Amino acid sequence: MSFSDLQLSAPLLKAIKQQGYEQPSPIQEQAIPAVLRGDDVMAAAQTGTGKTAGFTLPILENLIDGPKAKGNQTRVLILTPTRELAAQVAANVATYSQYLPISSAVVFGGVKINPQMINLKKGVDILIATPGRLLDLHSQNAIRFKQLEVLVLDEADRMLDMGFLPDIRRIMKLLPKQRQNLLFSATFSPSIRALAKTIVNKPVEVSVAPANATAAKVKQWLCPVDKKAKSKVLAKLIHDRDWGQVLVFTRTKHGANRLTRELERHHIMATAIHGNKSQAARTRALAEFKQGEVQVLVATDIAARGLDIHQLPHVVNFDLPNVAADYVHRIGRTGRAGAEGEAVSLVCADELDELIDIERLIGRLLPREILPGFEPQQHLVETQLDSRPPRKKKPKKSSKPRSHKDGRSDQSASGNRRTAQHTAANSKKKSTGFLEGNSQGKLNGKPGEKPKSKRSCRPKKTADVNGNVKSSSRRTSAQQDSASQSPWGRRT
């Protein structure tokens, strides 16, 4: 099958041919006809198999004959979890629509909002956005959705994750109910699939690979190593095996910065990209890495789903991800579009649980290779493949109050008991006359009497006939004379 068999117009076929594509990928063969028909779609495929073109091409085809977007309006909204992925999708939309009278724009945080507001004044046919910046623009009346026809959630599993769910729900309330919904992702967990079905309406499910599968042409292996020796092992692998372009994933932002400094001490050009970096710094680092000016790009999972680097040969998991599904997205940066690649994981003994989860998810054991001279002192236990499906968490049952014969519930009965106890405690305090907080009952007087207040030891102030204030002691003159005496005589 060729792209011309998918009923795409000549301008789109021309743009596709310029990119060097002749035949659609399996995900494109199934998704493009469904989107052209106007159906809701849930599509799952391996990273790097052309999911973006799977929804971009049919959307552009459907927009050709429709009315143009009016001021501060958009006809298609594409939501992405990261800025890098938003920029990548925007670049694909611009590439495929270069011979069509269709406008597009991309908005995300980390940059000034005023230029984005000015760009939206005329209206855009396709808007690619991250959720946070989209809500900011809507609150300032820079974008409206009366003309919206299509909603796309790219990397839908991450978009519907707990971190993005509140923003997604707010956005859903702003959109018209009559719309086409497209959900594209590399992974669909059962819980995310159930949640996604509350957004889509009778979706066409497209899946061209087993759930959470990895590319067949990516060589995957792990290197057991102590945690403190990981940076040295990575530097040795880069030098000895002549790795020219390496994407390294760390778990934390500070870890990415620290690893960058360690690699530079080993005379390896490296730069970091993570959430604490400004958007300009992230864009510059990515451009330098793509152009070959930087040998190693150290990234957190913020970049795992937004990087599209042509023929990236090597991906290294410096730290295993906390979520096993992120492993699929990380190594999906290599071996894209059928190319070969290599994915290496540096695993210490503390990461055994994460390794077991990953091997269980991908359905295979990762081969091991110990680097000579860096044998781990803490042994990494040999793993066995657990093919059992993960157990589903049972929802918590809501406890309903039991009803009694007289019609009262447990809540009302317990409330009456608390009221009775409180009344009894108050009456006991009043009968004893004890003050609250005096547990030993050390009070002057008999029970039931109020304690006498202590007299102030502060001397009284009196004024003479001239109005001068004097401090007078409470003691008598005799007491003062006796107090001034000492065993050795009168004080002077």
C-alpha positions as a printed NumPy array, in Angstrom:
array([[  0.   ,   0.   ,   0.   ],
       [  1.17 ,   3.528,  -0.826],
       [  0.093,   6.9  ,   0.569],
       [ -1.898,   7.576,  -2.599],
       [ -4.13 ,   4.618,  -1.72 ],
       [ -5.154,   6.416,   1.504],
       [ -7.121,   9.09 ,  -0.408],
       [ -4.759,  11.942,   0.435],
       [ -4.651,  15.073,  -1.737],
       [ -1.804,  15.975,  -4.092],
       [ -0.266,  18.729,  -1.874],
       [  0.044,  16.268,   0.996],
       [  1.514,  13.55 ,  -1.215],
       [  4.076,  16.04 ,  -2.499],
       [  5.147,  16.969,   1.033],
       [  5.328,  13.291,   2.029],
       [  7.488,  12.45 ,  -0.99 ],
       [  9.923,  15.258,  -0.147],
       [ 10.452,  13.643,   3.259],
       [ 11.469,  10.392,   1.572],
       [  8.489,   8.315,   2.691],
       [  6.97 ,   5.943,   0.138],
       [  4.837,   3.52 ,   2.131],
       [  2.8  ,   4.182,   5.277],
       [  3.71 ,   2.421,   8.488],
       [  1.275,  -0.11 ,   9.993],
       [ -0.094,   2.435,  12.467],
       [ -0.645,   4.91 ,   9.631],
       [ -2.429,   2.337,   7.476],
       [ -5.022,   1.746,  10.188],
       [ -5.309,   5.19 ,  11.774],
       [ -5.502,   7.463,   8.7  ],
       [ -8.721,   5.954,   7.228],
       [-10.44 ,   6.05 ,  10.644],
       [ -9.538,   9.713,  11.201],
       [-10.65 ,  10.615,   7.668],
       [-14.071,   9.093,   8.417],
       [-14.398,  11.303,  11.488],
       [-14.265,   8.466,  14.04 ],
       [-12.791,   8.792,  17.503],
       [ -9.521,   6.856,  17.654],
       [ -7.389,   5.287,  20.372],
       [ -4.093,   4.221,  18.798],
       [ -1.166,   2.449,  20.46 ],
       [  2.123,   1.725,  18.701],
       [  5.823,   1.595,  19.406],
       [  7.724,   4.845,  19.684],
       [  9.204,   5.898,  16.356],
       [  6.617,   4.196,  14.114],
       [  5.042,   7.384,  12.743],
       [  2.194,   8.073,  15.166],
       [  2.468,  11.844,  14.638],
       [  1.948,  11.555,  10.892],
       [ -0.847,   9.089,  11.636],
       [ -3.052,  11.905,  12.917],
       [ -1.436,  14.943,  11.245],
       [ -2.004,  13.834,   7.632],
       [ -5.739,  13.004,   7.899],
       [ -6.414,  16.132,   9.976],
       [ -4.819,  18.319,   7.293],
       [ -6.858,  16.525,   4.637],
       [-10.115,  17.199,   6.498],
       [ -9.266,  20.88 ,   7.049],
       [ -8.703,  21.714,   3.373],
       [-12.346,  22.404,   2.461],
       [-13.512,  23.839,   5.801],
       [-13.828,  27.511,   6.846],
       [-10.767,  29.346,   8.129],
       [-10.377,  29.914,  11.851],
       [-11.583,  33.322,  13.052],
       [ -9.761,  35.614,  15.447],
       [ -8.663,  33.939,  18.704],
       [-10.164,  30.663,  17.494],
       [ -8.748,  27.296,  16.474],
       [-10.186,  24.319,  14.62 ],
       [ -7.79 ,  21.641,  15.893],
       [ -6.211,  21.427,  19.359],
       [ -3.232,  19.109,  19.898],
       [ -2.177,  18.695,  23.546],
       [  1.261,  17.344,  24.472],
       [  2.839,  16.695,  27.879],
       [  6.199,  18.408,  27.218],
       [  7.519,  21.465,  25.425],
       [  9.929,  19.412,  23.359],
       [  7.151,  17.163,  22.085],
       [  4.998,  20.211,  21.297],
       [  7.822,  21.705,  19.231],
       [  8.358,  18.387,  17.448],
       [  4.657,  18.044,  16.54 ],
       [  4.557,  21.669,  15.38 ],
       [  7.517,  21.025,  13.099],
       [  5.762,  18.003,  11.55 ],
       [  2.552,  19.969,  11.021],
       [  4.483,  22.769,   9.308],
       [  6.329,  20.257,   7.111],
       [  3.244,  18.43 ,   5.865],
       [  1.14 ,  21.601,   5.435],
       [  3.727,  23.601,   3.506],
       [  1.689,  23.375,   0.27 ],
       [ -1.685,  23.981,   1.937],
       [ -3.379,  27.241,   3.027],
       [ -3.528,  26.048,   6.633],
       [ -2.07 ,  27.998,   9.551],
       [ -0.619,  26.52 ,  12.729],
       [  0.975,  27.713,  15.968],
       [  2.613,  26.216,  19.04 ],
       [  2.355,  27.566,  22.602],
       [  4.085,  26.366,  25.776],
       [  5.495,  27.746,  28.988],
       [  9.005,  28.915,  29.718],
       [  8.823,  31.766,  27.176],
       [  7.021,  35.124,  27.085],
       [  3.286,  34.88 ,  26.63 ],
       [  2.724,  38.204,  24.805],
       [  4.096,  37.062,  21.407],
       [  1.875,  33.998,  21.636],
       [ -1.181,  36.154,  22.354],
       [ -0.408,  38.351,  19.333],
       [  0.006,  35.271,  17.129],
       [ -3.415,  33.966,  18.17 ],
       [ -5.293,  37.195,  17.417],
       [ -5.788,  36.277,  13.76 ],
       [ -6.775,  32.713,  14.641],
       [ -4.986,  29.483,  13.714],
       [ -6.335,  26.323,  12.127],
       [ -4.124,  24.011,  14.217],
       [ -2.898,  24.851,  17.721],
       [ -0.292,  22.679,  19.472],
       [ -0.079,  23.413,  23.192],
       [  0.894,  22.213,  26.63 ],
       [ -1.984,  22.238,  29.146],
       [ -0.648,  24.87 ,  31.529],
       [  0.082,  27.549,  28.956],
       [ -3.209,  26.844,  27.164],
       [ -5.162,  27.559,  30.358],
       [ -3.157,  30.752,  30.896],
       [ -4.016,  31.959,  27.396],
       [ -7.683,  31.099,  27.837],
       [ -7.858,  33.015,  31.127],
       [ -6.6  ,  36.098,  29.251],
       [ -9.166,  35.653,  26.442],
       [ -6.409,  34.909,  23.924],
       [ -7.978,  31.641,  22.741],
       [-11.556,  30.399,  22.367],
       [-12.949,  27.054,  21.227],
       [-16.271,  27.759,  19.501],
       [-14.852,  26.563,  16.163],
       [-13.035,  23.521,  17.575],
       [-13.559,  20.366,  15.527],
       [-10.792,  17.971,  16.619],
       [ -9.004,  17.295,  19.908],
       [ -5.76 ,  15.286,  19.9  ],
       [ -4.014,  13.978,  23.014],
       [ -0.503,  13.002,  22.001],
       [  1.198,  10.615,  24.433],
       [ -2.216,  10.162,  26.016],
       [ -1.077,   7.956,  28.883],
       [  1.142,  10.699,  30.287],
       [ -1.448,  13.376,  29.541],
       [ -4.026,  11.479,  31.575],
       [ -1.618,  10.686,  34.38 ],
       [ -2.349,  12.146,  37.811],
       [ -0.074,  15.109,  37.259],
       [ -1.976,  16.303,  34.171],
       [ -5.459,  15.103,  35.028],
       [ -6.739,  18.282,  36.765],
       [ -5.685,  20.49 ,  33.838],
       [ -7.151,  18.037,  31.334],
       [-10.483,  18.063,  33.143],
       [-10.545,  21.873,  33.144],
       [ -9.796,  21.962,  29.429],
       [-12.502,  19.382,  28.658],
       [-15.117,  21.652,  30.236],
       [-14.103,  24.491,  27.902],
       [-14.424,  22.469,  24.679],
       [-17.623,  21.877,  22.68 ],
       [-19.166,  18.466,  23.184],
       [-19.489,  17.816,  19.453],
       [-15.91 ,  17.097,  18.405],
       [-13.608,  14.345,  17.169],
       [-11.248,  12.894,  19.8  ],
       [ -7.934,  11.236,  18.943],
       [ -5.69 ,   9.581,  21.539],
       [ -2.239,   8.45 ,  20.394],
       [  0.4  ,   6.91 ,  22.617],
       [  3.094,   4.272,  22.828],
       [  1.596,   2.67 ,  25.938],
       [ -1.934,   2.195,  27.263],
       [ -2.257,   0.735,  30.757],
       [ -5.646,  -0.732,  31.701],
       [ -6.387,   2.108,  34.13 ],
       [ -5.467,   4.772,  31.583],
       [ -7.521,   2.97 ,  28.938],
       [-10.585,   3.023,  31.18 ],
       [-10.081,   6.714,  31.905],
       [ -9.565,   7.56 ,  28.232],
       [-12.884,   5.992,  27.312],
       [-14.628,   8.668,  29.355],
       [-13.28 ,  11.227,  26.867],
       [-13.698,   9.453,  23.539],
       [-17.042,   8.334,  22.088],
       [-17.21 ,   4.808,  20.641],
       [-13.547,   4.866,  19.632],
       [-11.848,   2.807,  16.971],
       [ -8.987,   1.051,  18.765],
       [ -5.817,   0.641,  16.735],
       [ -2.881,  -1.401,  18.004],
       [ -0.096,  -2.656,  15.76 ],
       [  2.227,  -4.088,  18.43 ],
       [  1.886,  -5.857,  21.762],
       [  1.262,  -3.567,  24.689],
       [  4.415,  -1.818,  25.942],
       [  6.589,  -3.529,  23.312],
       [ 10.01 ,  -2.244,  22.306],
       [ 11.493,  -1.992,  18.81 ],
       [ 12.912,  -5.271,  17.524],
       [ 16.047,  -3.683,  16.018],
       [ 17.161,  -2.069,  19.283],
       [ 19.886,  -4.069,  21.036],
       [ 19.116,  -3.992,  24.765],
       [ 21.52 ,  -5.034,  27.501],
       [ 22.484,  -4.034,  31.033],
       [ 25.775,  -3.541,  32.821],
       [ 25.822,  -4.453,  36.545],
       [ 27.85 ,  -1.782,  38.334],
       [ 28.147,  -0.131,  41.731],
       [ 26.326,   3.159,  42.068],
       [ 29.486,   5.2  ,  42.739],
       [ 31.239,   3.814,  39.635],
       [ 28.473,   4.556,  37.124],
       [ 29.962,   7.786,  35.754],
       [ 33.373,   6.152,  35.244],
       [ 31.781,   3.164,  33.501],
       [ 29.832,   5.456,  31.189],
       [ 32.964,   7.433,  30.312],
       [ 34.869,   4.225,  29.581],
       [ 32.091,   2.91 ,  27.32 ],
       [ 32.032,   6.169,  25.358],
       [ 35.833,   6.216,  24.911],
       [ 36.489,   2.52 ,  24.284],
       [ 33.531,   1.884,  21.965],
       [ 33.814,   5.214,  20.15 ],
       [ 30.267,   6.362,  20.746],
       [ 29.835,   9.588,  18.822],
       [ 26.28 ,  10.565,  19.844],
       [ 24.773,   9.365,  23.135],
       [ 21.522,  10.248,  24.88 ],
       [ 21.742,   9.556,  28.633],
       [ 18.753,   9.504,  30.98 ],
       [ 18.973,  10.279,  34.697],
       [ 16.277,  10.179,  37.333],
       [ 16.751,  13.679,  38.815],
       [ 17.68 ,  17.154,  37.616],
       [ 20.596,  17.466,  40.037],
       [ 21.826,  14.071,  38.907],
       [ 21.84 ,  15.283,  35.303],
       [ 23.928,  18.337,  36.208],
       [ 26.325,  16.267,  38.299],
       [ 26.817,  13.685,  35.543],
       [ 27.49 ,  16.44 ,  32.998],
       [ 30.325,  17.775,  35.157],
       [ 31.743,  14.261,  35.632],
       [ 31.794,  13.612,  31.869],
       [ 33.496,  16.934,  31.202],
       [ 36.256,  15.904,  33.651],
       [ 36.796,  12.891,  31.382],
       [ 37.119,  15.241,  28.363],
       [ 33.667,  14.395,  26.974],
       [ 31.542,  17.256,  25.643],
       [ 28.183,  17.016,  27.447],
       [ 25.197,  19.206,  28.225],
       [ 22.047,  18.727,  30.324],
       [ 18.382,  19.302,  29.55 ],
       [ 15.692,  19.244,  32.245],
       [ 12.866,  21.236,  33.801],
       [ 15.067,  23.722,  35.682],
       [ 16.62 ,  24.9  ,  32.427],
       [ 15.033,  27.813,  30.611],
       [ 13.312,  27.094,  27.329],
       [ 16.043,  28.94 ,  25.433],
       [ 18.741,  26.832,  27.118],
       [ 16.864,  23.605,  26.397],
       [ 16.359,  24.512,  22.757],
       [ 20.022,  25.486,  22.372],
       [ 21.251,  22.256,  24.024],
       [ 19.057,  20.121,  21.778],
       [ 20.207,  21.967,  18.658],
       [ 23.88 ,  21.532,  19.595],
       [ 23.336,  17.823,  20.174],
       [ 21.574,  17.314,  16.844],
       [ 24.321,  19.218,  14.992],
       [ 27.079,  17.137,  16.61 ],
       [ 28.616,  20.   ,  18.588],
       [ 27.894,  18.106,  21.827],
       [ 28.699,  14.403,  22.148],
       [ 26.438,  13.518,  25.094],
       [ 23.015,  14.911,  25.974],
       [ 21.994,  14.166,  29.582],
       [ 18.239,  14.391,  30.089],
       [ 15.505,  13.613,  32.561],
       [ 12.234,  11.954,  31.55 ],
       [ 10.902,  15.371,  30.518],
       [ 12.647,  14.745,  27.192],
       [ 11.855,  11.046,  26.859],
       [  8.767,  11.677,  24.758],
       [  9.739,  14.79 ,  22.878],
       [ 13.081,  14.041,  21.248],
       [ 13.14 ,  13.019,  17.608],
       [ 16.785,  12.71 ,  16.566],
       [ 17.489,  11.195,  13.187],
       [ 19.374,   7.89 ,  13.489],
       [ 20.327,   8.284,  17.141],
       [ 22.64 ,   5.29 ,  17.726],
       [ 22.901,   4.995,  21.523],
       [ 20.636,   5.504,  24.542],
       [ 21.907,   4.933,  28.095],
       [ 19.787,   4.551,  31.212],
       [ 22.147,   5.96 ,  33.823],
       [ 19.329,   5.474,  36.357],
       [ 16.435,   3.11 ,  35.811],
       [ 13.093,   4.931,  35.746],
       [ 10.672,   4.641,  38.647],
       [  7.85 ,   3.822,  36.215],
       [  8.564,   0.812,  34.012],
       [  6.612,   2.242,  31.054],
       [  9.093,   5.136,  30.875],
       [ 11.78 ,   2.609,  29.911],
       [  9.875,   1.946,  26.672],
       [  9.762,   5.66 ,  25.883],
       [ 13.413,   6.201,  26.756],
       [ 14.866,   3.54 ,  24.495],
       [ 12.322,   4.501,  21.833],
       [ 14.552,   7.485,  21.033],
       [ 16.807,   5.064,  19.145],
       [ 15.87 ,   2.566,  16.45 ],
       [ 13.249,   4.912,  14.988],
       [ 11.637,   4.287,  11.595],
       [ 13.129,   0.79 ,  11.391],
       [ 16.732,   1.851,  12.017],
       [ 19.088,  -0.038,  14.312],
       [ 20.047,   1.197,  17.755],
       [ 21.518,   0.233,  21.109],
       [ 20.077,   0.741,  24.591],
       [ 22.33 ,   0.215,  27.62 ],
       [ 21.218,   0.304,  31.266],
       [ 23.693,   0.805,  34.121],
       [ 22.075,  -1.076,  36.998],
       [ 23.199,  -1.207,  40.632],
       [ 21.968,  -3.552,  43.352],
       [ 19.561,  -0.926,  44.721],
       [ 17.637,  -0.916,  41.421],
       [ 16.651,  -4.58 ,  41.471],
       [ 12.932,  -3.865,  41.945],
       [ 12.878,  -1.432,  39.002],
       [ 14.703,  -4.003,  36.837],
       [ 12.157,  -6.71 ,  37.685],
       [  9.275,  -4.38 ,  36.768],
       [ 10.883,  -3.458,  33.438],
       [ 11.604,  -7.056,  32.426],
       [  8.088,  -8.037,  33.399],
       [  6.666,  -5.206,  31.284],
       [  8.662,  -5.936,  28.106],
       [  8.357,  -9.713,  28.543],
       [ 12.04 , -10.578,  28.335],
       [ 15.188, -10.757,  30.447],
       [ 17.898,  -8.245,  29.583],
       [ 21.293,  -9.819,  28.869],
       [ 24.117,  -8.787,  31.206],
       [ 27.689,  -7.732,  30.531],
       [ 30.138,  -6.79 ,  33.293],
       [ 32.824,  -4.304,  32.29 ],
       [ 36.328,  -5.584,  33.186],
       [ 37.877,  -3.593,  36.012],
       [ 34.462,  -2.44 ,  37.285],
       [ 33.131,  -5.637,  38.824],
       [ 30.411,  -4.624,  41.307],
       [ 31.132,  -5.196,  44.986],
       [ 27.391,  -5.354,  45.66 ],
       [ 26.099,  -8.285,  43.626],
       [ 23.066,  -7.71 ,  41.396],
       [ 20.776, -10.678,  41.935],
       [ 19.882, -12.763,  38.889],
       [ 16.264, -12.151,  37.894],
       [ 13.602, -14.528,  36.638],
       [ 10.894, -13.486,  34.22 ],
       [  7.502, -13.107,  35.854],
       [  4.902, -13.52 ,  33.139],
       [  1.917, -13.053,  35.403],
       [ -0.14 ,  -9.951,  34.672],
       [  0.086,  -7.261,  37.368],
       [ -2.661,  -7.446,  39.938],
       [ -5.335,  -4.805,  39.662],
       [ -5.885,  -2.598,  42.657],
       [ -9.352,  -3.081,  44.078],
       [-11.304,   0.147,  44.571],
       [-11.96 ,   1.086,  48.157],
       [-15.5  ,   0.318,  49.277],
       [-17.405,   3.222,  50.731],
       [-18.477,   2.376,  54.291],
       [-22.186,   3.008,  54.684],
       [-23.545,   3.539,  58.217],
       [-25.649,   0.662,  59.524],
       [-29.23 ,   1.394,  60.454],
       [-30.796,   0.274,  63.749],
       [-34.307,  -0.918,  64.482],
       [-35.365,   2.526,  65.676],
       [-34.215,   4.065,  62.386],
       [-30.999,   5.607,  63.749],
       [-27.71 ,   5.09 ,  61.901],
       [-24.276,   4.337,  63.356],
       [-23.209,   7.931,  62.764],
       [-26.158,   9.37 ,  64.709],
       [-25.712,   6.807,  67.476],
       [-22.008,   7.539,  67.814],
       [-22.764,  11.255,  67.8  ],
       [-25.243,  10.812,  70.658],
       [-22.671,   8.834,  72.617],
       [-20.057,  11.574,  72.157],
       [-22.559,  14.216,  73.301],
       [-23.429,  12.206,  76.418],
       [-19.76 ,  11.687,  77.272],
       [-19.019,  15.388,  76.817],
       [-21.922,  16.397,  79.099],
       [-20.846,  13.94 ,  81.8  ],
       [-17.271,  15.235,  81.703],
       [-18.401,  18.853,  82.105],
       [-20.671,  18.013,  85.045],
       [-17.794,  16.181,  86.742],
       [-15.513,  19.201,  86.377],
       [-18.13 ,  21.506,  87.882],
       [-18.769,  19.199,  90.863],
       [-15.094,  18.863,  91.82 ],
       [-14.23 ,  22.528,  91.317],
       [-10.876,  21.608,  89.783],
       [ -9.457,  23.837,  87.105],
       [ -8.635,  22.313,  83.732],
       [ -4.938,  21.546,  83.403],
       [ -4.302,  20.993,  87.16 ],
       [ -4.061,  17.21 ,  87.14 ],
       [ -2.872,  16.874,  90.752],
       [ -5.562,  19.117,  92.243],
       [ -3.093,  21.29 ,  94.212],
       [ -5.371,  24.234,  94.907],
       [ -5.799,  26.4  ,  97.988],
       [ -9.097,  26.144,  99.792],
       [-11.754,  23.529, 100.025],
       [-13.299,  21.748,  97.041],
       [-15.852,  23.917,  95.391],
       [-14.133,  27.191,  96.351],
       [-12.496,  29.484,  93.86 ],
       [ -8.738,  29.762,  94.239],
       [ -7.448,  32.96 ,  95.748],
       [ -5.591,  35.214,  93.395],
       [ -1.972,  35.933,  94.242],
       [ -1.118,  39.452,  95.386],
       [  1.214,  41.322,  93.159],
       [  4.723,  41.775,  94.455],
       [  5.134,  44.953,  92.438],
       [  5.541,  48.036,  94.697],
       [  2.785,  50.643,  94.649],
       [  3.441,  54.055,  93.161],
       [  2.33 ,  57.165,  95.139],
       [  2.582,  60.867,  94.452],
       [  3.575,  63.597,  96.883],
       [  2.082,  67.065,  97.136],
       [  4.369,  68.296,  94.375],
       [  3.204,  65.564,  91.978],
       [  6.413,  63.517,  92.079],
       [  5.831,  59.781,  91.759],
       [  7.514,  57.573,  94.369],
       [  7.635,  53.815,  94.771],
       [  6.545,  52.758,  98.249],
       [  7.244,  49.324,  99.678],
       [  4.486,  47.256, 101.212],
       [  6.713,  46.436, 104.195],
       [  6.592,  48.453, 107.371],
       [  9.517,  50.504, 108.637],
       [ 10.165,  47.923, 111.349],
       [ 10.357,  45.175, 108.767],
       [ 12.752,  47.28 , 106.694],
       [ 15.005,  47.893, 109.695],
       [ 15.13 ,  44.194, 110.553],
       [ 15.796,  43.273, 106.919],
       [ 18.706,  45.678, 106.757],
       [ 20.385,  44.067, 109.793],
       [ 23.101,  41.466, 109.293],
       [ 24.965,  39.18 , 111.69 ],
       [ 27.936,  41.529, 111.504],
       [ 26.021,  44.714, 112.213],
       [ 24.006,  47.349, 110.427],
       [ 24.648,  47.898, 106.746],
       [ 25.793,  51.289, 105.61 ]])
